[in-house]
């Protein structure tokens, strides 16, 4: 039975990102009960300080926060889910704070041409990105996908990032609104009202895709 670990970087408890997480969780429940989810801003995490002690001792040198426990959960998970609204083309500061601590999972060596990343322990994990964004262009989330693709390139070579992006979301819970509700909303936002029906259908497909992806990965 696969273990799923979800990190939700949204500051909202019932927003679009959480709706995507809820759908993914429902899908995963078809095949596993080993599902754990965290709002990142509820974790007691210090910032990475770049002290590089992890290069010498093979783990984060900081103590006194939740990282040691979270790092152990990450190690045990088969599927890591990172959910976030897209803020200025990237994940939220809350989630980035967590990701910076991933530095302790690798030994780095500066070379003449760059940096060589050597994992302290190789992964065999699936990484999922659930991203809600205001833009109509899903490519504006590419910096996020690039980051996780890079992480997988040395932690789980051969694996790919599973990314689901919900677009044109301007307000909380918009992904759950009906076409009629979207039409009223779009009038105020000066978005063409004829997009309401299309977007309502697209949003439902997006949530279904979250559910189906979870089912597939936990089989």
Backbone as CSV, one residue per row, in Angstrom:
resi,resn,N_x,N_y,N_z,CA_x,CA_y,CA_z,C_x,C_y,C_z
1,UNK,0.849,-1.191,0.000,0.000,0.000,0.000,0.890,1.249,0.000
2,UNK,0.728,2.085,-0.993,1.611,3.235,-1.147,1.283,4.346,-0.147
3,UNK,2.335,5.064,0.221,2.171,6.161,1.170,2.231,7.489,0.433
4,UNK,1.225,8.325,0.678,1.106,9.628,0.028,1.324,10.722,1.059
5,UNK,2.222,11.646,0.759,2.494,12.776,1.648,2.234,14.065,0.875
6,UNK,1.311,14.871,1.399,0.866,16.082,0.699,1.294,17.326,1.474
7,UNK,1.892,18.265,0.774,2.238,19.564,1.352,1.445,20.645,0.617
8,UNK,0.584,21.313,1.359,-0.256,22.365,0.790,0.335,23.716,1.172
9,UNK,0.799,24.448,0.173,1.438,25.728,0.424,0.498,26.911,0.430
10,UNK,-0.798,26.660,0.297,-1.757,27.768,0.262,-1.996,28.340,1.658
11,UNK,-2.135,29.659,1.771,-2.497,30.255,3.058,-3.992,30.139,3.338
12,UNK,-4.756,29.681,2.362,-6.208,29.546,2.515,-6.566,28.093,2.816
13,UNK,-7.586,27.937,3.649,-7.973,26.587,4.045,-9.075,26.009,3.168
14,UNK,-9.737,26.828,2.399,-10.819,26.321,1.557,-10.792,26.998,0.193
15,UNK,-9.603,27.140,-0.354,-9.460,27.793,-1.644,-9.355,26.807,-2.790
16,UNK,-8.939,27.289,-3.936,-8.838,26.469,-5.133,-7.805,25.359,-4.992
17,UNK,-6.674,25.690,-4.378,-5.623,24.680,-4.185,-6.135,23.548,-3.314
18,UNK,-6.828,23.895,-2.241,-7.350,22.868,-1.340,-8.398,22.002,-2.026
19,UNK,-9.179,22.584,-2.935,-10.155,21.790,-3.688,-9.444,20.751,-4.548
20,UNK,-8.320,21.137,-5.136,-7.535,20.189,-5.934,-6.958,19.093,-5.044
21,UNK,-6.462,19.486,-3.872,-5.933,18.501,-2.919,-7.028,17.540,-2.481
22,UNK,-8.208,18.066,-2.224,-9.316,17.213,-1.785,-9.670,16.172,-2.849
23,UNK,-9.683,16.591,-4.105,-9.972,15.645,-5.186,-8.882,14.592,-5.302
24,UNK,-7.636,15.022,-5.188,-6.523,14.069,-5.251,-6.625,13.071,-4.096
25,UNK,-6.937,13.573,-2.914,-7.052,12.711,-1.739,-8.163,11.680,-1.910
26,UNK,-9.292,12.117,-2.459,-10.397,11.197,-2.688,-9.993,10.085,-3.650
27,UNK,-9.242,10.443,-4.675,-8.774,9.430,-5.613,-7.817,8.456,-4.976
28,UNK,-6.905,8.972,-4.153,-5.920,8.111,-3.495,-6.577,7.128,-2.531
29,UNK,-7.688,7.550,-1.927,-8.378,6.695,-0.953,-8.912,5.408,-1.562
30,UNK,-9.014,5.375,-2.890,-9.470,4.156,-3.547,-8.465,3.018,-3.392
31,UNK,-7.202,3.362,-3.201,-6.152,2.334,-3.170,-5.288,2.327,-1.920
32,UNK,-5.364,3.373,-1.106,-4.506,3.421,0.074,-5.154,4.232,1.184
33,UNK,-4.847,3.857,2.392,-5.267,4.636,3.559,-4.088,5.399,4.147
34,UNK,-2.938,5.227,3.546,-1.717,5.865,4.051,-1.539,7.226,3.374
35,UNK,-2.369,8.152,3.781,-2.369,9.501,3.216,-2.201,10.504,4.349
36,UNK,-1.218,11.368,4.208,-0.977,12.390,5.227,-0.838,13.746,4.540
37,UNK,-1.529,14.744,5.077,-1.535,16.056,4.445,-1.207,17.138,5.467
38,UNK,-0.410,18.114,5.032,-0.018,19.217,5.906,-0.193,20.552,5.192
39,UNK,-0.760,21.525,5.891,-0.619,22.915,5.472,0.762,23.359,5.954
40,UNK,1.583,23.797,5.021,2.975,24.075,5.356,3.099,25.171,6.401
41,UNK,2.182,26.157,6.366,2.308,27.255,7.329,1.952,26.837,8.757
42,UNK,1.475,25.602,8.934,1.224,25.089,10.284,2.412,24.319,10.838
43,UNK,3.406,24.065,9.995,4.603,23.368,10.440,5.572,24.355,11.082
44,UNK,6.248,23.898,12.107,7.281,24.704,12.750,8.599,24.458,12.031
45,UNK,8.885,25.315,11.056,10.083,25.144,10.241,10.941,26.394,10.275
46,UNK,12.211,26.199,10.547,13.168,27.294,10.429,13.557,27.469,8.968
47,UNK,14.074,28.637,8.641,14.592,28.853,7.300,15.945,28.177,7.139
48,UNK,16.215,27.669,5.944,17.572,27.234,5.627,18.483,28.460,5.693
49,UNK,19.623,28.298,6.334,20.570,29.412,6.465,21.792,29.259,5.566
50,UNK,21.828,28.183,4.785,22.988,27.965,3.924,24.262,27.675,4.683
51,UNK,24.138,27.079,5.857,25.319,26.818,6.687,26.195,25.703,6.123
52,UNK,25.624,24.854,5.266,26.323,23.748,4.592,26.769,22.628,5.526
53,UNK,26.292,22.628,6.765,26.636,21.522,7.665,26.111,20.199,7.120
54,UNK,24.994,20.252,6.389,24.434,19.022,5.821,25.423,18.348,4.883
55,UNK,26.308,19.123,4.260,27.319,18.535,3.390,28.282,17.654,4.169
56,UNK,28.478,17.989,5.433,29.445,17.252,6.254,28.813,16.113,7.030
57,UNK,27.549,16.282,7.479,26.949,15.285,8.371,25.820,14.488,7.712
58,UNK,25.454,14.825,6.470,24.467,14.046,5.748,23.036,14.261,6.182
59,UNK,22.785,15.298,6.920,21.432,15.671,7.346,21.451,17.146,7.691
60,UNK,20.273,17.729,7.862,20.218,19.138,8.242,20.825,19.326,9.622
61,UNK,21.653,20.350,9.757,22.307,20.608,11.036,21.439,21.356,12.020
62,UNK,20.310,21.885,11.559,19.423,22.615,12.461,18.591,21.643,13.295
63,UNK,18.306,22.040,14.516,17.468,21.254,15.409,16.449,22.186,16.078
64,UNK,15.443,21.591,16.706,14.484,22.399,17.448,13.245,22.781,16.674
65,UNK,13.088,22.233,15.439,11.857,22.474,14.698,11.317,21.141,14.191
66,UNK,10.387,21.174,13.235,9.727,19.956,12.765,10.464,19.247,11.640
67,UNK,11.576,19.807,11.175,12.194,19.259,9.971,12.625,17.802,10.115
68,UNK,13.219,17.423,11.226,13.688,16.041,11.375,12.533,15.052,11.197
69,UNK,11.380,15.378,11.773,10.203,14.525,11.644,9.659,14.541,10.218
70,UNK,9.608,15.725,9.623,9.104,15.848,8.252,10.043,15.147,7.272
71,UNK,11.344,15.284,7.464,12.316,14.633,6.583,12.154,13.118,6.625
72,UNK,11.852,12.578,7.801,11.630,11.136,7.923,10.375,10.720,7.172
73,UNK,9.333,11.540,7.232,8.100,11.237,6.507,8.329,11.302,4.998
74,UNK,9.121,12.272,4.563,9.456,12.381,3.143,10.206,11.132,2.692
75,UNK,11.129,10.685,3.508,11.922,9.498,3.191,11.034,8.265,3.020
76,UNK,9.994,8.169,3.819,9.125,6.987,3.816,8.040,7.038,2.743
77,UNK,7.782,8.213,2.200,6.666,8.368,1.252,7.012,7.810,-0.122
78,UNK,5.981,7.290,-0.793,6.125,6.848,-2.180,5.734,7.950,-3.153
79,UNK,4.802,8.793,-2.729,4.290,9.866,-3.577,4.318,11.166,-2.792
80,UNK,5.014,12.154,-3.323,5.069,13.481,-2.708,4.224,14.435,-3.546
81,UNK,3.284,15.088,-2.876,2.409,16.032,-3.553,2.688,17.438,-3.040
82,UNK,2.959,18.338,-3.964,3.210,19.729,-3.615,2.111,20.568,-4.260
83,UNK,1.279,21.155,-3.417,0.136,21.940,-3.901,0.348,23.405,-3.551
84,UNK,0.054,24.263,-4.518,0.288,25.684,-4.256,-0.453,26.556,-5.256
85,UNK,-0.950,27.703,-4.801,-1.312,28.726,-5.775,-0.028,29.281,-6.377
86,UNK,-0.125,29.818,-7.562,1.055,30.383,-8.225,1.130,31.867,-7.900
87,UNK,2.147,32.240,-7.168,2.384,33.635,-6.804,3.611,34.132,-7.563
88,UNK,3.431,35.075,-8.448,4.529,35.639,-9.239,5.359,34.530,-9.888
89,UNK,4.654,33.622,-10.557,5.240,32.552,-11.362,5.928,31.454,-10.551
90,UNK,5.662,31.404,-9.251,6.299,30.335,-8.452,5.406,29.938,-7.288
91,UNK,5.882,28.960,-6.512,5.127,28.514,-5.339,5.120,29.619,-4.287
92,UNK,4.258,29.472,-3.306,4.185,30.449,-2.226,5.453,30.432,-1.384
93,UNK,5.669,31.510,-0.660,6.831,31.584,0.232,6.787,30.483,1.287
94,UNK,5.570,30.125,1.718,5.432,29.074,2.728,6.008,27.753,2.213
95,UNK,5.670,27.404,0.983,6.159,26.144,0.427,7.638,26.228,0.081
96,UNK,8.078,27.363,-0.400,9.505,27.517,-0.733,10.368,27.366,0.512
97,UNK,9.863,27.790,1.645,10.584,27.629,2.905,10.859,26.157,3.175
98,UNK,9.862,25.313,2.909,10.040,23.872,3.066,11.036,23.335,2.044
99,UNK,10.876,23.745,0.789,11.726,23.216,-0.273,13.194,23.574,-0.080
100,UNK,13.467,24.730,0.487,14.860,25.110,0.733,15.549,24.129,1.674
101,UNK,14.776,23.508,2.562,15.360,22.538,3.489,15.710,21.218,2.797
102,UNK,15.240,21.029,1.548,15.598,19.837,0.785,17.094,19.818,0.463
103,UNK,17.741,20.945,0.654,19.189,21.003,0.458,19.895,19.917,1.262
104,UNK,19.330,19.549,2.408,19.976,18.559,3.279,19.857,17.136,2.742
105,UNK,19.103,16.935,1.660,18.994,15.598,1.066,20.134,15.287,0.106
106,UNK,20.979,16.292,-0.163,22.044,16.087,-1.150,23.379,16.623,-0.648
107,UNK,24.438,16.003,-1.144,25.784,16.555,-0.984,26.092,17.309,-2.268
108,UNK,26.611,18.521,-2.131,26.940,19.293,-3.329,28.443,19.535,-3.392
109,UNK,28.956,19.482,-4.605,30.365,19.739,-4.842,30.501,20.790,-5.932
110,UNK,31.134,21.906,-5.592,31.355,22.955,-6.585,32.476,22.526,-7.520
111,UNK,32.198,22.621,-8.818,33.203,22.292,-9.820,33.454,23.512,-10.699
112,UNK,34.373,23.369,-11.619,34.697,24.481,-12.515,33.511,24.869,-13.380
113,UNK,32.657,23.892,-13.697,31.555,24.153,-14.616,30.194,24.279,-13.942
114,UNK,30.114,24.015,-12.641,28.829,24.106,-11.965,28.846,23.405,-10.620
115,UNK,27.759,22.714,-10.288,27.651,21.990,-9.023,27.212,20.562,-9.312
116,UNK,27.860,19.612,-8.662,27.474,18.210,-8.754,26.627,17.881,-7.534
117,UNK,25.405,17.387,-7.781,24.493,17.014,-6.705,24.524,15.497,-6.526
118,UNK,24.861,15.055,-5.331,24.885,13.628,-5.016,23.923,13.363,-3.875
119,UNK,22.833,12.642,-4.121,21.866,12.393,-3.056,22.481,11.634,-1.884
120,UNK,22.107,12.033,-0.672,22.493,11.259,0.501,21.857,9.882,0.405
121,UNK,20.625,9.834,-0.135,19.905,8.586,-0.371,19.060,8.768,-1.620
122,UNK,19.212,7.855,-2.570,18.432,7.961,-3.801,16.951,7.746,-3.508
123,UNK,16.114,8.442,-4.261,14.667,8.284,-4.148,14.159,7.354,-5.247
124,UNK,12.989,6.823,-5.004,12.198,6.185,-6.056,10.764,6.633,-5.834
125,UNK,10.551,7.917,-5.997,9.276,8.537,-5.645,8.630,9.203,-6.850
126,UNK,7.318,9.306,-6.757,6.585,10.121,-7.721,6.380,11.503,-7.109
127,UNK,6.532,12.533,-7.931,6.275,13.901,-7.486,5.099,14.466,-8.274
128,UNK,4.152,15.022,-7.527,2.958,15.613,-8.117,2.902,17.092,-7.760
129,UNK,2.612,17.927,-8.740,2.377,19.351,-8.500,0.919,19.664,-8.820
130,UNK,0.207,20.200,-7.846,-1.159,20.667,-8.040,-1.133,22.185,-7.913
131,UNK,-1.343,22.872,-9.025,-1.116,24.312,-9.072,-2.365,25.053,-9.508
132,UNK,-2.772,26.027,-8.725,-3.891,26.896,-9.095,-3.330,28.272,-9.429
133,UNK,-3.809,28.841,-10.511,-3.196,30.081,-10.973,-4.224,31.039,-11.560
134,UNK,-3.913,32.321,-11.464,-4.794,33.333,-11.996,-4.665,33.484,-13.498
135,UNK,-3.493,33.192,-14.020,-3.251,33.365,-15.442,-4.060,32.374,-16.274
136,UNK,-4.381,32.785,-17.486,-5.029,31.889,-18.439,-4.012,31.011,-19.155
137,UNK,-2.735,31.315,-18.972,-1.658,30.597,-19.666,-0.956,29.636,-18.708
138,UNK,-1.145,28.325,-18.865,-0.515,27.366,-17.961,1.007,27.395,-18.001
139,UNK,1.586,27.908,-19.085,3.041,27.955,-19.188,3.674,28.902,-18.171
140,UNK,2.859,29.770,-17.575,3.411,30.681,-16.579,3.785,29.960,-15.274
141,UNK,3.409,28.692,-15.167,3.828,27.882,-14.020,5.092,27.082,-14.328
142,UNK,5.686,27.307,-15.493,6.860,26.528,-15.909,8.027,26.608,-14.924
143,UNK,8.320,27.773,-14.305,9.433,27.796,-13.335,9.246,26.787,-12.200
144,UNK,8.005,26.541,-11.802,7.742,25.566,-10.741,8.035,24.163,-11.248
145,UNK,7.528,23.849,-12.428,7.765,22.524,-13.001,9.254,22.292,-13.243
146,UNK,9.949,23.332,-13.666,11.390,23.214,-13.893,12.127,22.867,-12.599
147,UNK,11.713,23.485,-11.488,12.368,23.216,-10.208,12.211,21.751,-9.818
148,UNK,10.982,21.233,-9.889,10.759,19.847,-9.481,11.359,18.855,-10.473
149,UNK,11.403,19.212,-11.735,12.077,18.368,-12.719,13.557,18.273,-12.395
150,UNK,14.144,19.391,-11.987,15.554,19.404,-11.622,15.807,18.550,-10.376
151,UNK,14.930,18.673,-9.378,15.067,17.862,-8.166,15.025,16.375,-8.515
152,UNK,14.077,15.986,-9.356,13.964,14.578,-9.736,15.171,14.106,-10.550
153,UNK,15.781,15.008,-11.287,16.884,14.610,-12.167,18.045,13.999,-11.399
154,UNK,18.225,14.415,-10.152,19.298,13.793,-9.371,18.795,12.940,-8.219
155,UNK,17.552,13.146,-7.766,17.017,12.337,-6.671,16.339,11.063,-7.181
156,UNK,15.629,11.145,-8.298,14.927,9.997,-8.895,15.087,10.052,-10.412
157,UNK,16.301,9.804,-10.920,16.522,9.874,-12.368,15.549,8.971,-13.123
158,UNK,15.014,9.500,-14.211,14.072,8.734,-15.009,12.627,9.013,-14.673
159,UNK,12.373,9.599,-13.508,11.007,9.953,-13.125,10.637,11.304,-13.736
160,UNK,9.333,11.530,-13.906,8.869,12.811,-14.412,7.900,13.437,-13.412
161,UNK,7.765,14.726,-13.486,6.839,15.445,-12.627,5.431,15.304,-13.192
162,UNK,4.487,14.941,-12.327,3.075,14.897,-12.713,2.446,16.229,-12.302
163,UNK,2.090,17.035,-13.276,1.642,18.393,-12.987,0.216,18.609,-13.483
164,UNK,-0.629,19.138,-12.597,-1.986,19.531,-12.980,-2.152,21.006,-12.638
165,UNK,-2.541,21.789,-13.639,-2.649,23.230,-13.461,-4.077,23.695,-13.719
166,UNK,-4.590,24.434,-12.778,-5.917,25.036,-12.930,-5.724,26.521,-13.229
167,UNK,-6.276,26.978,-14.327,-6.004,28.344,-14.794,-7.218,29.264,-14.643
168,UNK,-6.939,30.554,-14.781,-7.943,31.627,-14.765,-8.770,31.603,-13.470
169,UNK,-8.085,31.422,-12.353,-8.755,31.404,-11.050,-8.379,32.668,-10.288
170,UNK,-9.353,33.545,-10.109,-9.075,34.850,-9.508,-9.512,34.958,-8.052
171,UNK,-10.488,34.140,-7.641,-11.019,34.257,-6.283,-11.080,32.888,-5.631
172,UNK,-11.197,32.883,-4.317,-11.232,31.640,-3.556,-12.422,30.779,-3.971
173,UNK,-12.161,29.479,-4.099,-13.197,28.488,-4.435,-13.800,28.668,-5.823
174,UNK,-13.156,29.444,-6.673,-13.683,29.655,-8.022,-13.780,28.343,-8.793
175,UNK,-12.868,27.430,-8.526,-12.826,26.163,-9.253,-14.098,25.334,-9.039
176,UNK,-14.844,25.649,-7.966,-16.064,24.908,-7.637,-17.333,25.605,-8.114
177,UNK,-17.203,26.775,-8.690,-18.384,27.555,-9.068,-19.048,27.027,-10.333
178,UNK,-20.355,27.225,-10.412,-21.121,26.855,-11.597,-20.869,27.876,-12.704
179,UNK,-21.321,27.548,-13.908,-21.161,28.481,-15.021,-21.927,29.771,-14.768
180,UNK,-23.097,29.673,-14.114,-23.862,30.876,-13.790,-23.114,31.751,-12.789
181,UNK,-22.524,31.131,-11.797,-21.760,31.889,-10.802,-20.528,32.517,-11.441
182,UNK,-19.897,31.788,-12.346,-18.722,32.330,-13.035,-19.108,33.502,-13.931
183,UNK,-20.243,33.407,-14.571,-20.678,34.492,-15.454,-20.842,35.791,-14.670
184,UNK,-21.422,35.711,-13.485,-21.568,36.895,-12.646,-20.210,37.407,-12.185
185,UNK,-19.351,36.487,-11.816,-18.010,36.869,-11.369,-17.238,37.539,-12.502
186,UNK,-17.315,36.979,-13.694,-16.541,37.488,-14.824,-16.979,38.887,-15.236
187,UNK,-18.230,39.198,-15.022,-18.687,40.555,-15.325,-17.928,41.576,-14.496
188,UNK,-17.771,41.271,-13.212,-17.049,42.173,-12.326,-15.565,42.229,-12.629
189,UNK,-15.018,41.109,-13.109,-13.588,41.046,-13.406,-13.255,41.474,-14.824
190,UNK,-14.304,41.782,-15.607,-14.143,42.190,-16.999,-13.486,41.090,-17.838
191,UNK,-13.871,39.844,-17.516,-13.471,38.686,-18.311,-14.662,38.343,-19.206
192,UNK,-14.431,38.053,-20.475,-15.565,37.746,-21.369,-16.483,36.692,-20.757
193,UNK,-17.761,37.020,-20.646,-18.716,36.132,-19.984,-18.915,34.821,-20.726
194,UNK,-18.623,34.823,-22.032,-18.795,33.584,-22.796,-17.792,32.501,-22.374
195,UNK,-16.775,32.894,-21.619,-15.810,31.915,-21.117,-16.330,31.147,-19.906
196,UNK,-17.409,31.621,-19.313,-17.905,31.029,-18.071,-18.266,29.558,-18.226
197,UNK,-18.994,29.229,-19.279,-19.421,27.849,-19.476,-18.219,26.946,-19.740
198,UNK,-17.324,27.425,-20.594,-16.115,26.654,-20.902,-15.292,26.425,-19.641
199,UNK,-15.112,27.476,-18.853,-14.277,27.372,-17.660,-14.902,26.480,-16.594
200,UNK,-16.215,26.528,-16.458,-16.879,25.664,-15.480,-16.629,24.203,-15.829
201,UNK,-16.721,23.887,-17.105,-16.456,22.515,-17.542,-14.981,22.148,-17.358
202,UNK,-14.107,23.075,-17.714,-12.676,22.828,-17.577,-12.293,22.605,-16.117
203,UNK,-12.875,23.393,-15.229,-12.573,23.245,-13.806,-12.989,21.871,-13.292
204,UNK,-14.141,21.391,-13.729,-14.588,20.062,-13.317,-13.672,18.971,-13.869
205,UNK,-13.215,19.165,-15.091,-12.268,18.213,-15.684,-10.964,18.215,-14.907
206,UNK,-10.516,19.403,-14.500,-9.275,19.517,-13.727,-9.384,18.761,-12.413
207,UNK,-10.490,18.931,-11.712,-10.676,18.220,-10.446,-10.750,16.715,-10.684
208,UNK,-11.402,16.310,-11.766,-11.459,14.884,-12.092,-10.070,14.351,-12.412
209,UNK,-9.256,15.160,-13.098,-7.892,14.745,-13.409,-7.063,14.535,-12.138
210,UNK,-7.295,15.388,-11.134,-6.608,15.211,-9.846,-6.979,13.863,-9.238
211,UNK,-8.267,13.557,-9.269,-8.750,12.297,-8.713,-8.193,11.097,-9.473
212,UNK,-8.236,11.167,-10.798,-7.771,10.045,-11.615,-6.266,9.835,-11.499
213,UNK,-5.507,10.925,-11.413,-4.059,10.794,-11.259,-3.730,10.094,-9.954
214,UNK,-4.429,10.458,-8.889,-4.196,9.821,-7.592,-4.500,8.327,-7.647
215,UNK,-5.596,7.975,-8.303,-5.937,6.562,-8.448,-4.818,5.816,-9.174
216,UNK,-4.344,6.397,-10.257,-3.318,5.752,-11.082,-2.009,5.565,-10.319
217,UNK,-1.578,6.602,-9.614,-0.281,6.537,-8.939,-0.293,5.631,-7.714
218,UNK,-1.466,5.423,-7.124,-1.540,4.600,-5.912,-1.920,3.150,-6.195
219,UNK,-2.076,2.802,-7.463,-2.432,1.417,-7.798,-1.328,0.438,-7.395
